[in-house]
Amino acid sequence: MLTWTWLFKLSIALMFKPSLWASSVRQIFILAKNRWFLHSPFLPFPTKDFLEFRLVTYHGEAEKLPDVKVVVAWLAWVADLEKSKI
């Protein structure tokens, strides 16, 4: 599942892509479990079941997280999609 190391690598990659910051924050809260602020660790993480489903449908394994470059590319796609809706 999510690891602090992977999240750190993603944060570093996004630090150099300010055009993706707003989309990243929006996606964090869209994917977060409901009422995340009532449960420890009080961070907007998705549920384990949802994350496992997304990982399995992405590349067939729930144990392996996607490459950070893939997530950055996905966020760029989301940002472009958001721009087209405006």
N, C-alpha and C positions, 0 to 999 in steps of 0.2 A: 504494500500500500504506500501511501505518501510517506516520504522520509524528509527529514529536515535538510539533509544534504541536497536532495533533488530540488526542494523548494528554494534553497539558497542559490543553486546553479541557475534556476529559472529567474530568480530575482536579479542576479547579476546580468543575465542576458537581456532582461527587460530594462535594466538601468540605462542601456545604450540605445533604447528604442522609445523615446518619449512620446512618439505618435501613437503608441499602443497602450499607454498608461491608463487612459480613461476606459478603453474597452476592457482592459484587464480587470480593473476594479469592478466594472459592471458585471463581467462574467463571474467573478468571485461570488458576488451576492446572488446572481441568478442560479448558480450551481450549489450554493450553500443549502444545508438542510434547514427545514423550517424551525424557527425558534432556536437557532444556533446559540444565541446569546444567553440561553438558560442552562446550557450544558457545558461542562468542562471539556476542553480547554478554553472555552469562550472565544473561539475563532470560527470564522465562516467557512468551514470545510464541508464538502459534500458527504453524504452518508456512505458508509463502507459498501453497502449493497449497490448503490448507484455507481460509485467509483469502480467497483469490480465489474459491473455490467458494461460500463464504457470501455474499460481496458480489454475485456474479453471480445467485445465487438470490434475494437480497434485492431488488435493483433493476436487474438486467440489465447492470451495468457493474462491472468489477473495479477500475477506476481511481478511482472516486468513493467516498469513505468516507461512511457514514451520518451524518446529523445527530446531534449529541451528545444532543439532547433525545430522539431515538428510542432511543438506547442506554440512557439513564437510564430511560425508560419500560419497556424490555425488562428491565432489572435489577429494576425494581419488580415486574414480572410474575413474574420468577424468585423474588424474595423471598417473594411471596405463595404461589407454588407450594411453596416449601420449607416455609413455615409450615403449609400444609395437609397435608404428609406427616408431620408430627410427631405 
